[in-house]
Structures are given as C-alpha cells and as structure tokens.
Amino acid sequence: MAVSLESLDLTPEQLDVAREMVRKWAYIKWEEAGRPQSDGEQFWSEAEREWIERCYVPPRLPEPVVVAPPVASRAQRPVRETVGA
C-alpha cells in the first residue's frame, strides 16, 4: 500500500495544512515542467512523497524506561557460611 497524506496519523487541521503545502509544491513542479497538458497526478504524487519525507514526523511512543534492580549493599547481602577445612 502506498503511503499518502490520508494514511498518516494527522489531525484534520494538520491534514489541511499538509494538503495546501503539497498543492503548492505540485503546482511549482507543474510550472517547472512547462505546464504540460496532464491531470497533474504525477506532480501531486511527487510533491506528496517529498512532503512526507521532509515534514512528517510520526508520533512516537515514549521510550521504555529500563530500571536496573537495586544493588544490595554489603550490609544487605546474605552472609555466606564458610565450611572449615
């Protein structure tokens, strides 16, 4: 499945801003290509891919915190009995 703006985890407001930026980038690409007679899908796809690569930062879960077990002090360590020879 191809990644698109609609497949990203964006709020409606973020999606609107992203679409507007992609629209502007696609238009610039179309103009730079000499305003060809096409439906513009190629320019939209390129601009959308570039926006995702440059601007989209997916939400991340917090990194798990690894807590090492406490190190017992000498006073807390069990006493080992020594066996006499």
Secondary structure, DSSP 4 states (H G I P E B T S, - for coil): ----GGGS---HHHHHHHHHHHHHHHHHHHHHTT--SS-SHHHHHHHHHHHHHHH-----PPPPPP-PPPPPPGGGSPPPPPPP-
